[in-house]
């Protein structure tokens, strides 16, 4: 039985680029994020190792789906299962490829409510990371993953940079339930590590609890 696997990459680890390209009809512009989606051959913070050959197979399978017309959708923040929740979709993966031991990818920000939230944060200068979501088996001895399959890659807030949350997230969340509380907490955070810890938890909880109607 394969297990649910998720791996976060911060903005710095993913070396994520934000790109703007003209739309197909030439009447507008599309926003993209491009960079490392999953790292291979190294033990990560979850004590797991994704062999390069496993990543190559997973990337190849996902690209076949994309070329076959299948829409690989991703969400803001990662849920606790492999299900794609349409009300939380923010982007679509348009391409994945191998570069050395790592799986790189490119995702297109969609004009959905969650996609607009991501776009607002990116345009405000927030550095976002990604989290791959998939399934596989993990060897208890060495942590190596086998039978790996990528379901999607989600956009996540960078957990190691709490000071990136102020300004960026409030502008999109101030009118939502709990938004003002996070705003006040952020103003008090400063260099207080304890307050910053609770700020990160509050922001993550707020994003998870967003209800788009």
N, C-alpha and C positions, 0 to 999 in steps of 0.2 A: 504494500500500500504506500503510495507516494504521499509525502507530507507537504503542507503549505509552507513555502519559503519566501521571505521578503528580505531585501538587502538595501539599506539606505546608502546613498552617496551624497555628500555635501557638494555645494557648488564648486569648491576648490578641487575635490577629488575627481569630480566629473569633468572639470575644465569646460563647463557648459558655456556655449556661445548663444547669444540672443541675436537672431537674424530677422530682417524685414525684407520680404520679397514681393514683387508685384503679383497681383492675382492673375489667374488665367485670362480673365476678360479685360485686363488692363485698367479696370475702373477703381481698383482699390489695392490695399496691401495686406499681406498675411504675415503674422508673427510666428517665428519658429524658435525652438531651442534645440541645440545640437551639441553632442559631447559623448562621454563615456556613459553607457547605461549599466554595464556590469563588468566587474574586474575578474580576470582569470588568473589562476596559478598562484594566488597568494591567500594566506589565511586572513579572513576579515574579522571585524569586532565580534561577530557571532560565532567565532571559532570554526567557520566553515571554509572549505576550499573548493572553488569551482574549477575543475580541470579545463584547460583550454579546449580540448576536443568536445567536452560537454557543452561549452558555450557556443562553439562553432555549429554543432548540430541544432541547438535551440534557435540560434540566430537564423540559420538556413531555413528552418521550418517556419519561423515567423515571417520571413521574407516571401516564402512561397504563398502564405496566406494573403499577404498584402498584394502581391502580383496577381493573385487569383481573384481580387476584388473584395476581399474580406476587410472590413474596417476594424483595425486594432485600436480600441478606445482606451483612454486612461483617465484617472480621476485626480482631484485635489486631495492630498493626503491618502494614505493607504487604509482600506478597510481590513477587517480581520478574516476575510475569506477571498476566494478567487472570483466571486461574482462581480460583474460590471454593473454598477448602479447608474442608470441613464441620467438620473437627476443630479448626479455628482460629476458627470463627465466634463472635462475641461480641454481635452486635446485628443489628437489622433496621431499615432505613430505612422510616419510616411516611409521610413526606410531604416534598416539596420544593417551593419556590416562589421567585419572583423578588421582590427588594426593592431597587429602584434597579438598579445594575449587577451586583449580586451574587446568587449562588444560595444561598438559605438552605435549611435542612433540619432535620428532627427524626428522631432515631433512638431506638429502644427497646432497652435492655440486656436480653439474653436470659439465662435461667437455665442457660446452658451453662458448662462449666469456664472458658472464656475470658471469658464474660460475668460470671461470679462474680469473676474476677480484676479486671476493670474496675470492678465495683461496689465491691469492697473498696478499691481505690485512690481512687475518687471519695469514698466515705464517710470515707476517711482524710484527705481534703483535698487530694489530688493534682490538679493542673491538667493536664488532658489536651487534646491537639489532635486535628485530623482530617487525613486525607490522601485527596484524591479520586483515584480510579483509573479510567482510561478510555483511549480511543484517539482519534487524530486525526493530521492532517498539520501540520507546522510549516514556515512560510516561512523559508528561511535568511537572507533579507535583513532582515526586520523582526521575525521571531519570532512572527508572528501564527499562531494555530491555526485550522485549518478542518476541516470534517467531524468535529467533536468529538462524542463519545458518552461519557456517564458510565456506567461499569459498576457502581461502588459507591463508598462512602466508608468508609475504615477509621479506627479509633481508634489514635492514636499518642502516644508520650510526647513531651512538649514539649522539643525539643532545646536550647532556649536557657536552660533552667532546671534545671541538673544538681542543684541543691540540693533539688529537689522529689522526687528519687528516694529518699533515705534515709527511713526509717520506712514509707513507703507501699508500696514494692515489696517490702521484705524480708518483711513479715508474710505476704505471699502466696507468697513464693518460697523462704523459708529452708529448707523441707523438700525442695526440688528440687535436683538436681545443679547445683553451681556457685553456689548461692544464698549459702552461708556465705562464699565467697570475695568475692562482691560486697559483702556486709555489712561485711567487714573493710576492703575498699578504701574504702567510703563513710566509715567512721569516720576513716580517715587523710586523706581528701580535703581537708577544711577549705577554705582559700582557695587551695590549690595548683592553678593552672590546668591543669598537666600531668596531675596525678592525676585531676582532674575530667574531663578529656578521655577518659582511659582508663576512668573509671567509666561515662561515657555509652556508650562502645563495649561495655563488658562487659554492661551492662543490656540494650542492644539485642540483643546476641548471645544472651543468656540467654533473652529472650522469644522470639526466632526459633527457638531450639533446643528449646523446650518440647514435650514429646510427651505428648499426652493419650490415655490408654488406657481 
